[in-house]
Amino acid sequence: MRPLIALLVLMISAHAAPQPAGYVIAFSLQGEDLAKGTAVIGGGKELPPQIYMPLFDGDTVFVRDAASVVTVEVAGTGRKEVGGGLLRMDVSGA
């Protein structure tokens, strides 16, 4: 009976929701970014950033105005700031 339960748990965990590759930990939108209110592309849609917003593999963090800053924490690469000279970052937890 235990092997059956273990197999069932393994199958359920394999179909569990994907784990975030990182999180938005801070942001300050300026200019056009503030007017539009978006700085993340997730699931093919532009989204407003939120503190502790989960980011998944394939999401993009971007700013239109170099004065805007979005700080993210990404597994494997650590903390990154999108803004200034880096206007776009594709999220990857690898």
Secondary structure, 3 states (H helix, E strand, C coil): CHHHHHHHHHHHHHCCCCCCCEEEEEEECCHHHHHHCCCEEECCEEECCCCCCEECCCCEEECCCCCCEEEEEECCCEEEEEECCECEEECCCC
